[in-house]
């Protein structure tokens, strides 16, 4: 009989107890499974190993790991074998005599035995779950554009590239709910798809179709669906829809339908084809794709509509086209009008400007209308407003924002056939006031004894003219006002009173916007060393002026100016009777020095020479 040391005997006892508990656990699990599912025998998929070794790591799949299902073995009691006689290692085993196993027909139950040194082996069975939607935005569809009509029975679908995409899939249907689609999740890595026979066995019949796209990212997740675009398939090629022509023998041309066996061309003077057809011809072959109106029976002058139906082999038969083109045969178009307002390259601050143009007369005579278009680019690809009317003026449109605009007008005859476009006129809307000028000299609070006064200020961006006002009050709103043009300086040579003056400047831009008045500067006027008194001082702002008589006079005219050259007229009247030799000003003058003159009238529109210039001074205070 073998004898073992005490330490080895203890370890042997521990291993025996552990093995017994493990076997008991497995037996209980089998009993619980038989009670829960008497018709199925569940067997463990592995044999637990009780050797305390580190767990083996299971390699992860290359793609994103899916959730796993692991049945749980729970315990209500703990059995622990502990050695205190200085064992080389301590092992604790937790086992549960009551076992609960949850299982379904789709999964394989698994048992887990836990050891405190984590020698646990888990067996997992992956369950397929839907992926989350990709963070990539769906593609933007390009062509056919939404609502477009194409004349190809195998058109090309194109869309914009999505950065980070690994592919696309396309849906195509003849209904917007995509029930029974013609294409479903068709995959491609390109940004275009031609609907050839490899993609779509049957060509598209005349009618309406819908398409959409998804994009996939680099981990295989698909985006949400793109917007749905609608397009129409019709065979008509030439002339284009809404064509106007003076040629009564214009050929009607259409695209060949490879799957078809014949065509039916119908031309009518009503859009619903309810009246007798102008042309109703059937072609028993799909090789005829053109109709030339004969010389003896050309197309009539007027508005008409045409379509091309296709005949397919039975049971499909005739497919009536829903695509209808308008065609107008017209007399010679009228002349275009000439735009009167706005003027070309002009500016305005009116966001609802007046558009006007010259009238055009139809020699037939028939009434005419006009077609007005407004755009933000000179090629009129972005028309923001258009209207047709019989009047030659329009003021009902409000421009959306400041910027440059383009306008053109065409004349429409009684059939609606347009003339050539008028010459394009551009104009700029500007509703922003310029900044107030900054004054330079004379400096605020300064004094001068000079007889010439130079006013200067800094230029203002976009300003095209300036206005200066000068007076003895602050602000000088009742004083003299001068339009000084584009210059940023103004020289005033008329004598001023020996008092304090205030002056301000404001700016105008090309659109007529006016800046605020600048801050008012003041300066004191002192008499120069060679100063002489000014005659005719008046203590009233409405002085009375007198002159000598002229024997042949039929009336008199009086002018008062703020300068001796009479560039700045502040008062004028030419209705003074011939028997009157005095005149009291009807409008009050601000304080200052003024120049005046008078002349006599010898006939209805004949005037004599101006008198010598007189000087007077208005100083109330």
C-alpha positions in Angstrom: 0.0 0.0 0.0 1.3 3.4 -1.0 1.7 6.0 1.5 1.7 9.7 0.7 2.8 12.7 2.8 0.1 14.7 4.5 0.4 17.6 2.1 -0.2 15.3 -0.9 -3.1 13.5 0.9 -4.9 16.9 1.4 -4.5 17.7 -2.3 -5.8 14.3 -3.4 -8.9 14.9 -1.2 -9.5 18.3 -2.7 -9.3 16.9 -6.3 -11.7 14.1 -5.5 -14.3 16.5 -4.0 -13.9 18.8 -7.0 -14.5 16.0 -9.5 -17.6 14.7 -7.6 -19.1 18.1 -7.5 -18.5 18.6 -11.2 -20.1 15.3 -12.1 -23.1 16.2 -9.9 -23.4 19.6 -11.7 -23.5 17.9 -15.1 -26.1 15.4 -14.0 -28.4 18.1 -12.6 -28.1 20.1 -15.8 -29.2 17.1 -17.8 -32.2 16.5 -15.5 -33.2 20.1 -15.7 -33.0 20.0 -19.5 -35.2 16.9 -19.7 -37.8 18.5 -17.5 -37.8 21.8 -19.5 -37.8 20.1 -22.9 -38.9 16.4 -22.8 -38.8 16.1 -26.6 -35.2 17.2 -27.1 -32.0 15.8 -25.6 -29.5 18.6 -24.8 -25.9 17.5 -24.5 -23.0 19.7 -23.3 -20.8 20.8 -26.2 -17.6 20.5 -24.2 -16.1 18.7 -21.2 -15.1 21.1 -18.4 -11.5 21.0 -17.4 -10.7 21.6 -13.8 -7.0 22.1 -14.2 -6.3 25.7 -13.0 -4.7 27.1 -16.1 -5.2 30.5 -17.8 -8.1 30.6 -20.2 -7.4 30.4 -23.9 -8.3 33.6 -25.8 -10.7 33.0 -28.8 -9.5 34.9 -31.9 -11.9 37.7 -33.0 -13.3 37.8 -36.5 -12.0 40.4 -38.9 -15.3 42.2 -39.1 -17.3 43.8 -36.3 -18.1 40.9 -33.7 -21.7 40.1 -33.4 -23.5 39.6 -30.0 -23.3 36.0 -28.6 -25.7 34.0 -26.6 -24.4 32.1 -23.5 -26.7 30.0 -21.2 -26.1 30.8 -17.5 -25.5 28.1 -14.8 -26.6 29.6 -11.4 -25.9 28.3 -7.9 -27.8 28.6 -4.6 -25.1 26.9 -2.4 -21.4 27.1 -2.2 -19.0 24.2 -1.5 -15.5 25.2 -0.7 -12.6 23.0 0.1 -9.8 24.9 1.8 -6.4 23.7 2.9 -4.6 25.5 5.7 -1.6 23.2 6.1 0.6 25.5 3.9 -0.5 24.2 0.5 1.6 25.4 -2.4 -1.5 26.8 -4.0 -5.1 27.6 -3.0 -8.0 26.4 -5.1 -11.6 27.3 -4.5 -14.4 25.8 -6.5 -17.9 27.3 -6.6 -20.6 24.8 -7.7 -24.4 25.0 -7.8 -26.5 21.9 -7.0 -29.6 23.6 -8.4 -29.2 24.3 -12.1 -31.3 26.4 -14.4 -30.7 26.0 -18.1 -32.5 28.3 -20.7 -32.5 27.0 -24.2 -34.4 27.5 -27.4 -34.6 25.5 -30.6 -32.2 28.1 -32.3 -29.4 27.9 -29.8 -27.1 25.3 -28.2 -27.0 25.4 -24.3 -23.6 25.9 -22.8 -22.3 25.1 -19.2 -19.9 27.2 -17.4 -17.8 26.1 -14.4 -16.0 28.9 -12.6 -12.8 28.5 -10.6 -11.3 31.4 -8.7 -8.1 31.2 -10.8 -10.4 31.8 -13.8 -9.9 28.5 -15.6 -13.2 29.1 -17.4 -13.9 27.8 -20.9 -16.9 29.4 -22.7 -18.4 28.1 -25.9 -20.5 30.7 -27.9 -22.8 30.5 -30.8 -23.2 33.7 -32.8 -26.7 35.0 -33.6 -27.2 37.1 -36.8 -28.5 40.6 -36.0 -29.2 43.6 -38.3 -26.3 46.1 -38.7 -26.8 49.7 -37.7 -27.3 52.2 -40.5 -24.1 53.7 -42.0 -23.1 57.1 -40.9 -22.5 58.0 -44.5 -25.1 60.3 -46.1 -27.0 58.8 -49.0 -25.9 59.8 -52.5 -27.3 62.9 -54.3 -28.9 61.8 -57.6 -27.8 63.5 -60.7 -29.4 62.3 -64.0 -32.1 61.8 -65.1 -33.0 64.8 -62.9 -36.3 64.8 -61.0 -39.2 65.2 -63.4 -36.9 64.9 -66.5 -38.1 63.3 -69.8 -35.6 61.1 -71.6 -35.9 59.6 -75.1 -33.9 56.5 -74.4 -35.4 53.2 -73.5 -32.1 52.2 -71.8 -31.1 55.5 -70.1 -28.0 56.0 -68.0 -28.5 56.7 -64.2 -25.8 58.8 -62.7 -25.2 60.2 -59.1 -22.6 62.1 -57.2 -19.7 60.2 -55.5 -19.9 59.7 -51.7 -16.4 60.0 -50.0 -15.7 56.9 -48.0 -18.1 54.7 -49.9 -17.3 51.1 -50.9 -20.2 50.7 -53.3 -23.8 51.5 -54.1 -27.1 49.7 -54.7 -29.9 50.9 -56.9 -33.7 50.4 -56.9 -35.8 51.1 -60.0 -39.5 50.8 -60.3 -42.6 51.9 -62.2 -44.3 53.1 -59.0 -43.1 55.3 -56.2 -43.7 52.7 -53.5 -41.2 50.3 -55.2 -43.6 47.4 -55.2 -42.4 44.7 -57.6 -39.3 46.8 -58.6 -37.6 46.4 -62.0 -34.2 46.5 -60.1 -33.8 45.9 -56.4 -30.5 46.4 -54.6 -28.5 46.3 -57.8 -24.9 46.6 -56.6 -22.1 48.6 -58.3 -19.0 50.4 -57.3 -19.4 53.1 -60.0 -21.3 56.3 -59.9 -23.2 55.5 -63.1 -25.4 52.6 -64.3 -26.5 52.1 -67.9 -29.6 50.0 -68.1 -28.3 47.6 -70.8 -29.4 44.0 -71.2 -26.9 42.8 -68.6 -28.6 45.0 -66.0 -32.2 45.0 -67.2 -33.4 42.3 -69.6 -36.3 44.3 -71.0 -36.0 47.9 -72.1 -38.1 50.5 -70.5 -41.5 51.1 -72.0 -42.9 54.7 -72.5 -44.1 55.8 -69.1 -43.0 57.1 -65.7 -40.2 55.5 -63.5 -38.7 56.1 -60.1 -35.2 55.4 -58.8 -33.2 55.7 -55.5 -29.8 54.6 -54.2 -28.0 53.6 -51.0 -24.3 53.7 -50.2 -22.2 51.2 -48.2 -19.3 52.1 -46.0 -16.0 50.2 -45.4 -17.5 48.0 -42.7 -20.5 46.9 -44.8 -23.2 49.1 -43.3 -25.7 50.7 -45.7 -27.0 54.3 -45.5 -30.6 55.2 -45.6 -32.3 55.6 -48.9 -31.6 58.6 -51.1 -34.3 60.9 -52.3 -36.5 59.4 -54.9 -36.3 60.8 -58.5 -39.0 60.5 -61.1 -38.3 60.5 -64.8 -40.4 59.9 -67.9 -39.5 57.8 -70.9 -40.8 59.0 -74.3 -39.4 58.3 -77.8 -39.7 61.9 -79.2 -36.3 63.3 -80.2 -37.0 66.2 -82.6 -38.4 68.8 -82.5 -38.0 69.3 -78.7 -40.9 70.0 -76.4 -42.4 73.5 -76.7 -40.7 74.2 -80.1 -41.8 77.1 -82.3 -41.0 76.9 -86.0 -42.0 78.7 -89.2 -41.4 75.5 -91.2 -44.7 73.7 -92.0 -42.7 70.6 -93.1 -40.7 70.1 -89.9 -39.8 66.4 -89.6 -40.9 64.5 -86.6 -38.2 62.2 -85.3 -38.2 59.6 -82.5 -35.9 57.0 -80.9 -36.1 53.4 -81.9 -37.5 50.9 -79.4 -35.6 47.6 -79.9 -38.2 45.5 -78.3 -41.1 47.1 -80.2 -42.5 45.9 -83.5 -44.2 49.1 -84.7 -45.1 52.7 -83.9 -48.2 55.0 -84.0 -47.6 58.7 -84.6 -50.5 61.0 -83.6 -50.5 64.8 -84.0 -53.5 66.8 -82.7 -54.5 70.4 -82.1 -55.6 69.5 -78.5 -53.4 68.3 -75.7 -55.8 65.4 -74.8 -56.1 64.3 -78.5 -59.8 64.6 -78.2 -60.3 66.1 -81.7 -59.6 64.7 -85.1 -55.9 64.0 -85.6 -53.9 66.2 -87.9 -51.6 63.2 -88.3 -52.5 59.5 -87.4 -50.1 57.1 -88.9 -49.1 53.5 -88.0 -45.8 52.0 -88.9 -45.6 48.2 -88.9 -41.8 48.1 -88.3 -39.7 49.5 -85.6 -37.1 50.7 -88.1 -39.1 53.7 -89.2 -38.3 56.5 -86.8 -39.1 59.6 -88.8 -42.1 61.4 -90.4 -41.7 64.0 -93.1 -44.8 66.1 -93.7 -45.6 66.0 -97.4 -45.6 69.1 -99.5 -49.3 68.6 -100.4 -50.4 68.2 -96.8 -47.9 70.1 -94.5 -48.4 70.9 -90.8 -50.9 73.7 -90.3 -50.0 77.1 -88.7 -51.1 76.9 -85.1 -50.5 75.1 -81.8 -50.4 71.3 -81.8 -49.2 68.3 -79.7 -47.7 65.0 -80.7 -46.8 61.6 -79.2 -45.4 58.2 -80.4 -47.0 55.0 -79.1 -45.2 51.6 -79.3 -46.5 48.2 -80.3 -44.9 45.2 -78.5 -45.5 41.5 -79.1 -48.6 40.1 -77.5 -49.8 39.9 -74.9 -48.5 43.4 -74.2 -49.7 45.0 -77.5 -49.9 48.7 -77.9 -48.4 51.0 -75.1 -49.8 54.5 -75.3 -47.1 57.1 -74.5 -47.8 59.5 -71.6 -45.1 61.8 -72.9 -46.6 64.5 -75.1 -44.6 67.2 -76.9 -45.9 70.7 -77.8 -45.2 72.1 -81.3 -46.2 75.4 -82.7 -46.0 76.4 -86.4 -46.0 80.2 -86.4 -45.7 83.1 -88.8 -42.5 85.2 -88.6 -41.7 86.1 -85.0 -42.1 89.8 -84.0 -39.4 92.1 -83.0 -38.2 92.3 -79.4 -38.9 95.4 -77.3 -36.3 97.8 -75.9 -35.9 98.0 -72.1 -36.4 101.5 -70.8 -36.0 101.0 -67.1 -33.8 100.2 -65.3 -31.0 101.6 -67.3 -28.0 99.3 -68.0 -25.4 99.1 -65.2 -27.5 101.4 -63.1 -27.9 101.3 -59.3 -31.1 101.5 -57.2 -32.1 101.3 -53.6 -35.7 100.4 -54.5 -36.2 96.6 -53.9 -39.3 96.8 -56.0 -38.2 98.7 -59.0 -40.2 99.5 -62.1 -39.4 97.5 -65.3 -40.6 99.2 -68.5 -40.0 98.6 -72.2 -41.2 99.9 -75.6 -44.4 98.6 -77.2 -44.3 96.3 -80.2 -47.1 96.2 -82.8 -48.1 93.0 -84.7 -48.9 94.0 -88.3 -51.5 91.2 -88.7 -52.9 92.8 -86.5 -53.2 90.5 -83.5 -52.7 91.2 -79.8 -49.2 90.8 -78.4 -47.9 89.9 -74.9 -44.5 90.3 -73.3 -42.3 87.8 -71.5 -40.2 89.4 -68.7 -37.4 87.4 -67.0 -35.2 88.5 -64.1 -32.1 86.5 -63.2 -29.0 86.6 -60.9 -26.6 85.5 -63.7 -26.2 86.9 -67.2 -26.9 83.6 -68.9 -30.3 83.4 -67.2 -29.7 79.8 -65.9 -31.0 81.0 -62.5 -34.2 82.8 -63.4 -35.7 84.1 -60.1 -38.8 85.6 -61.6 -40.7 85.7 -64.9 -44.1 86.8 -66.0 -46.2 87.3 -69.2 -48.5 90.3 -69.6 -49.8 92.7 -72.2 -48.7 95.9 -70.4 -45.3 97.5 -71.0 -44.5 98.1 -67.3 -44.2 95.9 -64.3 -43.6 96.7 -60.6 -44.9 93.7 -58.7 -41.7 91.8 -57.9 -39.6 92.4 -54.8 -35.9 91.6 -55.2 -34.8 89.2 -52.5 -31.5 90.8 -51.5 -28.8 93.3 -52.5 -26.7 92.4 -55.5 -26.6 92.4 -59.2 -29.5 91.4 -61.4 -30.2 90.9 -65.1 -33.4 91.5 -67.0 -34.6 90.8 -70.5 -38.0 90.9 -72.4 -39.4 89.1 -75.4 -42.5 89.7 -77.5 -45.0 86.9 -77.9 -47.4 86.8 -80.8 -51.0 85.6 -80.7 -49.7 81.9 -80.8 -47.3 82.5 -77.9 -44.3 82.3 -80.2 -41.5 84.4 -78.8 -39.3 86.9 -80.5 -35.6 87.1 -79.9 -34.7 88.3 -76.4 -34.1 92.0 -76.0 -30.7 93.3 -75.1 -29.9 92.2 -71.6 -29.8 95.0 -69.0 -28.0 94.6 -65.7 -28.6 96.7 -62.6 -27.5 96.6 -58.9 -29.7 96.7 -55.9 -28.0 98.5 -53.0 -30.0 99.4 -49.8 -27.1 100.0 -47.5 -26.3 103.6 -46.6 -22.7 104.7 -46.9 -20.8 105.7 -43.7 -20.8 109.3 -42.5 -17.7 111.3 -43.6 -15.0 112.2 -41.1 -14.2 115.9 -41.2 -10.6 117.1 -41.4 -10.4 120.9 -41.6 -11.1 123.5 -40.4 -10.6 121.6 -37.1 -13.3 121.6 -34.5 -13.0 124.7 -32.3 -10.5 126.4 -34.5 -10.5 130.1 -35.6 -9.6 131.9 -38.8 -9.2 135.5 -40.2 -8.8 134.4 -43.8 -11.2 135.6 -46.5 -11.2 132.1 -48.2 -12.5 129.1 -46.3 -11.3 125.6 -47.3 -13.3 122.6 -46.0 -11.9 119.1 -46.2 -13.0 115.6 -45.2 -12.0 112.0 -45.7 -13.4 110.0 -48.6 -16.2 107.5 -48.0 -16.3 104.1 -49.8 -18.8 103.9 -52.6 -19.6 107.6 -52.3 -20.2 109.3 -55.7 -21.0 112.8 -54.3 -21.0 114.9 -51.1 -23.2 117.6 -49.6 -22.0 120.3 -47.3 -24.0 122.6 -45.1 -22.8 125.7 -43.2 -24.6 127.9 -40.7 -24.5 129.7 -37.4 -26.6 127.1 -35.5 -25.7 123.6 -34.3 -26.6 121.6 -36.3 -26.5 124.0 -39.3 -29.8 122.6 -40.7 -31.1 126.1 -41.5 -27.9 127.4 -43.1 -26.5 127.2 -46.6 -26.2 123.8 -48.4 -23.7 123.0 -51.2 -23.5 120.1 -53.6 -19.8 119.6 -54.0 -19.8 116.5 -56.3 -17.1 113.8 -56.0 -14.5 116.0 -54.4 -13.6 115.7 -50.8 -12.9 119.4 -50.4 -14.9 122.7 -50.9 -13.6 126.2 -51.2 -15.9 129.0 -50.1 -14.8 132.6 -51.1 -17.7 134.6 -49.9 -17.2 136.7 -46.7 -18.6 135.3 -43.5 -19.9 137.0 -40.4 -17.6 137.5 -37.5 -19.2 134.8 -35.4 -19.1 131.1 -34.8 -20.0 128.7 -37.7 -20.8 125.0 -37.8 -20.4 122.7 -40.7 -21.3 119.1 -41.7 -20.9 116.8 -44.7 -22.8 113.7 -45.8 -22.2 111.2 -48.6 -24.4 109.8 -51.5 -23.8 106.5 -53.2 -24.7 105.5 -56.8 -28.0 103.9 -55.6 -29.1 107.1 -54.0 -28.5 106.0 -50.4 -27.5 108.8 -48.1 -25.2 108.6 -45.1 -25.9 110.3 -41.8 -24.6 113.8 -41.4 -21.1 113.9 -40.0 -20.3 115.2 -36.6 -20.6 119.0 -36.7 -17.4 121.0 -36.5 -17.3 124.6 -35.3 -14.9 127.4 -36.1 -14.7 131.1 -35.3 -14.5 133.8 -38.0 -12.4 136.8 -37.1 -12.0 140.0 -39.2 -8.8 140.1 -41.3 -6.4 143.0 -40.9 -7.6 144.6 -44.2 -11.3 144.0 -43.5 -13.8 146.7 -44.7 -17.5 147.0 -43.6 -20.1 145.2 -45.7 -22.9 147.4 -46.9 -26.6 146.8 -46.7 -26.8 145.0 -43.4 -30.3 143.6 -42.7 -31.5 142.5 -39.3 -34.3 140.4 -40.9 -34.1 137.1 -42.7 -36.5 138.4 -45.4 -35.0 141.6 -46.6 -36.6 144.0 -49.2 -34.5 144.6 -52.3 -35.1 147.7 -54.6 -33.9 148.9 -58.0 -34.5 151.6 -60.6 -37.2 151.3 -63.3 -36.8 150.3 -67.0 -39.3 152.0 -69.3 -39.9 149.0 -71.6 -40.0 146.4 -68.9 -42.9 144.0 -68.9 -41.7 142.4 -65.6 -38.6 141.7 -63.5 -36.6 138.7 -62.2 -34.6 138.7 -59.0 -31.9 136.2 -58.0 -30.1 135.8 -54.7 -26.9 133.7 -54.3 -24.5 132.6 -51.7 -21.5 133.4 -54.0 -20.6 136.1 -56.4 -20.6 133.7 -59.4 -24.2 132.7 -58.7 -23.3 129.1 -58.7 -25.4 128.6 -55.5 -28.8 130.2 -56.0 -30.6 130.5 -52.7 -33.6 132.5 -53.9 -35.2 133.3 -57.3 -38.4 134.7 -58.7 -39.4 135.9 -62.2 -43.0 137.0 -61.7 -42.5 140.5 -60.4 -44.8 143.0 -62.2 -43.4 145.7 -64.4 -44.8 148.5 -62.2 -43.1 147.1 -59.1 -39.5 148.2 -58.2 -39.2 146.5 -54.8 -39.3 142.9 -53.7 -39.4 141.4 -50.2 -38.0 137.8 -50.1 -40.8 135.3 -49.5 -38.3 132.7 -48.0 -36.2 133.4 -44.9 -32.4 133.3 -45.4 -30.0 132.1 -42.9 -27.5 134.5 -41.5 -24.6 135.4 -43.9 -23.4 137.5 -46.8 -25.4 137.3 -50.0 -25.2 138.5 -53.6 -28.2 139.6 -55.7 -29.1 140.9 -59.2 -32.1 141.9 -61.2 -33.1 142.0 -64.9 -36.1 143.2 -66.9 -38.3 141.3 -69.4 -39.0 142.8 -72.8 -41.2 140.1 -74.2 -42.9 136.8 -73.3 -39.6 134.9 -73.2 -37.1 137.7 -73.8 -35.0 139.0 -71.0 -32.6 141.9 -70.8 -29.1 141.9 -69.3 -28.5 141.3 -65.6 -27.7 144.3 -63.4 -24.5 144.8 -61.5 -24.1 142.5 -58.5 -25.3 143.8 -55.1 -24.1 142.6 -51.7 -26.1 142.5 -48.5 -25.7 140.9 -45.1 -28.2 139.1 -43.0 -27.4 139.2 -39.3 -30.2 139.0 -36.9 -28.3 138.4 -33.6 
